[in-house]
Amino acid sequence: MQTARVQPFDMNATEIMNVAGRFDGGNAEDILNDAKLRMQMGARKLVLDCMGLNYLTAGGMHAMADIAKEVRARQGVFAVCNLRGQPKSMFDACGFEQIIPSYGNQAEAVAQIAA
Amino acid sequence: MSMHAPLTILEEFLLLALDDEAGQFYSLSRSTLDCAAAGAALMDLTLRRRIDNDLKDMFVIDPSPTGDAILDPVLQVMAMAPVLTPHPISYWLRQVAEEGEALREKALRRLEAYGILRREEKKILWVFGARRYPIVHNQEIRDVKLRILGVILRDDIPAPHDMMLTALAQACGLFRHILSGHELAAATPRIEAVARMDLIGQAVAKSVVEIEAAIAMASGFR
């Protein structure tokens, strides 16, 4: 009988979370729980890729802050990338770059938080 | 003192706005307090994922009751507004601020029921004059002050609840009562950065500036 080989989680790898469409109070809890699950499984470097995101509200921003807080509590690093349009305007209007680094593309985000 | 539910932003704001030695609120105009109470109620509803907002509008996302007797009437009014006529945060601030005194009164009665403060009606010449709220159990007021001080004096990532409470405190000038002049000067960049993180807080700040300017102008005409 073959035994399953469990691959250890690579805590140095950057976990990419893609968020598309809306990020608002309606789905914020699901996205937050997804992030928490990844952290529970060992992720310590997390990038939220917003390439497909076209609408961001205060509810979504609060979830982002909660994710950032959770990652930092685990001595991890969190960043967002590919913000544009309305989501970028929302992020900038609230000055969230003070608590969450934002990068122009995924490669830059991964390189910066791996450093 | 009875065990109680976690304090809402409205209740914590009232504790921050209370001079716990004098048992009276710091000198804030009634209009400012009404606006802050309205902002706090909208913040509490946002945290409970009943309402949400973007750069333009504030809207109901879940009209189901929260179970909170102070917040649910506010939510009910918002839920009755026509869906196709969205309104900005400032509109809802004005609407809810019309019930500002009632909101504050209900929250104070709840704090009284929790055993955190009591109400004293001081009679002057057989007429009710000043109302005081001496603190009965000071753990909650200490906790909220310590928590907010932690937010503004360290560079931790603030929880959304604390971002909003910081924004309200800043909009109403409460930090000058909580911090020394030197501490306030040093903490101001951080306070402003955190206060900016919530759009309802930004709207309250703007409204309070307009209220205070109107009051100053009216005083100047006398």
Interface residues (C-beta under 8 A of the other chain):
Chain A: D24 G25 G26 A28 E29 Y55 L56 T57 A58 G59 M61 H62 A65 D66 A68 K69 R72 Q86 S89 M90 A93 C94 G95 F96 Q98 I99
Chain B: T46 L47 R49 I51 D52 N53 D54 L55 I61 D62 D156 I157 P158 A159 P160 M163 A193 R196 M197 D198 L199 I200
